[in-house]
């Protein structure tokens, strides 16, 4: 996975043990010395019967800004807000330690279904609350088996296919033409067939070295995982998967690798720079995420770029959105006093409705799924939000379920490299399905 995204969303959660749904071992023990605990130190103590907020923050890089917003809120309302930021890789263990205390967090992160299974009993049902009613989509809300809204997403990131609209139009096509895999394939193959004349190709390179393979064994592999998880109603990591949509995965991979300037037999060695190729105008399409916006927008203006869904031929995909997900989901402590719960819910609503709160959220977290969200400067996040607001379904991050993720992906890389060099797609199927079962057993051994 892209290093920026890893640090922001996935790796922090994995290191914290919050992706334990696939049998990760118990999180490392840690104590409160591993947490940064600056708060609005000068904030007044809560008066008798009044509430206060204690936010156990998940994102170390946001700590300074959150301390500032806590101070701002306290000055504005008189309500004490304490922000404690868990050190990187220690969130689960810090949360466990803090929840045992009498002054436990009132606001904390429950970022995936595995965490719901662990912490659901501590979560206040957020359905019907003011903050819940500010949501623009339910796609990032996590529920327990009884339908309780345990946590709600406060930001998200997305990925899909980045498009150079200027080149697309030079090739005689437009975004309006692309509504599903069939129409995408038609446009892509036409561009590739005329690449010599046009001076650019359809797709950037799909290198399979460590700097790039995560885009395909993680993000592209999410397509068959998502649709299978949707069909089968996954709520935790399955011991075995079927590979129901592997033909769809193959279709997209073939589209990428057979409609590029790069010979697919060379992908295994890597060394390609897909981002550079895209920025230099060598290709129309580039699979990547919203985190690429800053680098790409240095060269291409917002009017020239867009992000569209990864279409793979599944029925009804005309209503698909981007692949969006988050581990950043707020939960309110059900065991806190009513006064603290109210104070916390009021603070959350202020964060997503006030000018100061929404500005900070946009600056620190990017896109937030709330009605009063400040406009994001990230064009790709705007594209993602527009699709969701239009009623398109979110393609959730089912890759979060992957057992022993690095080992499973290594097996996929090897199999896909064999296939690209003339091998059988059956090797990829075996790595996908058989590799999952093997890694699940390994992750849950003992």
CORCOR-V114106 format. One line per field, one symbol per residue. phi: phi as a letter, one per 20 degrees, with the letter a starting at -180 (. if undefined). A space follows every 50 residues. Layout:
phi: ???
This chain:
phi: .gfffgfecefgffffnedffdnffgfffbcffedececffefffffgne ebccdeeedgfeggffffffffffffdnefcddddffgncfffffgfffe efdfgecbdceafffffedgfeeffegnfffffefebefdeddefenfff bcfdabccbadecefffgffencbfgfecafgfffffffffffdgfffnb dfdffdgdfffcfgfdedfffffffffffffemfcbfffccemgdfffgf ffffffeecbfefffefffmnecfffgffemebecbfacffeggffffdd fgfecbcdfeecnegnfgdfdfedaadecfcdffeffgfffffffffgfg fdcffffffffffednfcecgegffefefffffffffffenfeeefefff egflgfffffffgfffffffdnfefgffgfffeffffffffffdfm
